[in-house]
Amino acid sequence: GEGPVRIARRHALSEATPTRRVGNMVCRNLEDLHELFVLGTLDGGDGREIAEHVSRGCPNCIYQLREATLTLYLLAQTAKPARLKPKQRSHLLHGLKKK
């Protein structure tokens, strides 16, 4: 069958080659946020900034988002499912309902 890397590449962002980071402050400001963007955990401002920046076709950030997608996919494949005790599960679900 198809291995996890091949599956991740098939579902990841399109291929792009990284460019040298020559004074591009926007890219430098965003480089620590790529994984959070892929996970959808950024607040509106940072998430919007990355989406707008990538929509302008920045090859470096497209590459970085692709790598973040692959990394997170592979990490998720190696994680073991958590087995919560009933009380822990109830507490977690109660907390999620509040949000």
Secondary structure, 3 states (H helix, E strand, C coil): CCCHHHHHHHHCCCCCCCCCCCCCHHHHHHCCCHHHHHHCCCCHHHHHHHHHHHHCCCHHHHHHHHHHHHHHHHHHHHCCCCCCCHHHHHHHHHHHHHC
